[in-house]
Amino acid sequence: MAETKSRSTLDTIANVAIILVCIIASVVLVNNFLKSREQQQAAGPRPPEVEKGEQLAALKNVVPAGTDRALVVALQPGCGFCNESMPFYKRLIDERNKKGSNVKVIAAVGREEAKAEEQQKMAEAGVQPDSLIALDFQEIKVPGTPTVLLVDNQGKVLEKWVGKIPEDDEDDVIEAL
């Protein structure tokens, strides 16, 4: 009987301990959720994303003279998806050259000081864009990198692809050439 009583007491203590651990874990999870939500609200609303058909002054001078369209590829150092996309960008340029298309491929970074690092990564991957420029990604409403924009010489966005382009969609970009 004494053994049953002590076993019952141990079971009760174990159950209470489990309940306390669950309560503490719930409080920690709710607290973390609320902190995350506050941080998102403090950061403000997401900046607007460029839309197809939108005309942006910052893109007007991106298309080189003598051509009417360009693919602007927004990249940044440290972007894993940008690095993973380098073989596609090489293929894109190779396909453009095979077609004899006059659409220029412009690599763009968000800061002037990032150009050298991105130039080196592209060279290592065999990617040779027509030029590498620095653009304010906020001005052209790029939500993240990589982003590919097909633009005309008036700064109008004819097409956009945000993020790493899935293999199934790569031909869509190539067809835009």
C-alpha positions in Angstrom: 0.0 0.0 0.0 2.8 2.4 0.8 4.4 1.6 -2.5 1.1 2.4 -4.3 0.9 5.7 -2.4 4.4 6.7 -3.3 3.9 5.7 -6.9 0.7 7.7 -7.0 2.5 10.7 -5.5 5.3 10.3 -8.1 2.8 10.1 -10.9 1.1 13.3 -9.6 4.4 15.1 -9.4 5.4 14.0 -12.9 2.0 15.1 -14.3 2.3 18.5 -12.6 5.8 18.9 -14.0 4.7 18.1 -17.5 1.8 20.5 -17.2 4.2 23.2 -16.0 6.7 22.6 -18.8 3.8 22.8 -21.3 2.6 26.1 -19.8 6.2 27.6 -19.9 6.7 26.4 -23.5 3.4 28.0 -24.5 4.3 31.3 -22.8 7.7 31.3 -24.5 6.2 30.6 -27.9 3.5 33.2 -27.6 6.0 35.7 -26.4 8.3 35.0 -29.4 5.4 35.3 -31.8 4.4 38.6 -30.3 7.9 40.0 -30.5 8.2 38.9 -34.1 5.0 40.5 -35.0 6.1 43.8 -33.2 9.3 43.7 -35.2 7.5 43.3 -38.5 5.1 46.2 -37.6 8.1 48.4 -36.5 9.8 47.7 -39.9 6.7 49.1 -41.6 4.8 47.9 -44.5 6.6 46.1 -47.3 7.9 48.4 -49.9 5.9 48.4 -53.2 6.9 45.9 -55.7 7.4 46.8 -59.4 4.5 45.8 -61.6 4.4 44.7 -65.2 3.6 47.8 -67.3 4.9 50.2 -64.8 7.3 52.9 -66.0 10.1 53.9 -63.7 12.4 56.9 -64.3 15.4 55.1 -62.8 15.2 52.4 -65.5 14.9 54.8 -68.4 18.7 55.2 -68.9 19.5 51.6 -68.3 18.8 50.4 -71.8 21.9 51.3 -73.9 21.6 53.5 -77.0 20.9 51.6 -80.2 18.6 49.0 -78.6 15.1 49.1 -77.4 15.0 46.5 -74.6 17.2 45.1 -71.9 17.0 42.4 -69.3 18.1 43.9 -65.9 19.3 41.2 -63.6 19.2 42.4 -60.0 21.9 40.6 -57.9 23.6 41.1 -54.6 26.7 39.7 -52.9 25.8 37.0 -50.4 22.6 36.1 -52.2 22.5 32.3 -52.4 19.8 32.2 -55.0 21.8 34.7 -57.2 24.8 32.4 -57.0 22.7 29.3 -57.8 21.2 31.1 -60.8 24.6 31.9 -62.5 24.4 28.8 -64.8 21.0 30.0 -66.0 22.3 33.6 -66.6 25.2 32.1 -68.6 22.7 30.1 -70.7 20.5 33.1 -71.1 23.4 35.2 -72.6 24.5 32.2 -74.8 20.9 31.8 -76.1 20.6 35.5 -76.7 23.9 35.5 -78.7 22.7 32.4 -80.7 19.4 34.2 -81.6 21.3 37.3 -82.6 18.9 39.3 -80.4 19.7 42.9 -79.6 18.3 42.7 -76.1 21.1 43.7 -73.7 21.7 41.8 -70.5 22.5 44.3 -67.7 23.6 43.0 -64.3 22.6 45.4 -61.5 23.8 45.6 -57.9 22.2 47.7 -55.2 25.5 49.5 -54.2 28.5 50.8 -56.2 30.9 49.0 -53.8 29.3 45.6 -54.6 30.2 45.8 -58.2 33.7 44.3 -57.9 32.6 41.3 -55.9 29.7 40.6 -58.2 31.9 41.0 -61.3 34.3 38.4 -59.9 31.5 35.9 -59.2 30.1 36.3 -62.6 33.5 35.9 -64.2 34.1 32.7 -62.2 30.7 31.4 -63.5 31.5 32.4 -67.1 28.7 35.0 -67.1 29.5 38.0 -69.3 26.6 40.5 -69.2 26.7 43.5 -71.5 27.3 45.8 -68.5 27.3 45.8 -64.7 25.7 48.8 -63.0 24.7 50.0 -59.6 21.0 50.8 -59.2 19.0 51.8 -56.1 16.7 48.7 -55.8 14.2 50.8 -53.8 13.8 53.2 -56.8 13.1 50.3 -59.2 11.0 48.5 -56.6 12.9 45.3 -56.6 11.5 43.2 -53.7 14.6 41.0 -53.4 17.3 39.3 -55.3 17.5 37.8 -57.8 15.0 39.7 -59.8 15.0 39.9 -63.6 13.2 42.7 -65.4 12.6 43.1 -69.1 12.5 46.8 -69.7 12.1 49.1 -72.7 14.2 52.2 -73.4 11.5 54.4 -71.8 11.9 52.5 -68.4 8.7 50.5 -68.8 8.7 47.1 -67.2 7.6 44.7 -69.9 8.0 41.5 -67.8 9.3 40.5 -64.4 10.6 37.4 -62.7 11.2 37.6 -59.0 13.4 35.0 -57.2 15.3 32.1 -58.5 13.6 31.1 -61.7 12.5 27.5 -61.7 13.9 25.4 -64.5 10.4 24.9 -66.0 10.1 28.7 -66.4 13.6 29.5 -67.7 12.5 29.1 -71.3 9.9 31.9 -70.7 12.8 34.3 -70.0 14.8 33.1 -73.0 11.7 33.5 -75.2 11.5 37.2 -74.1 14.8 37.8 -75.8 
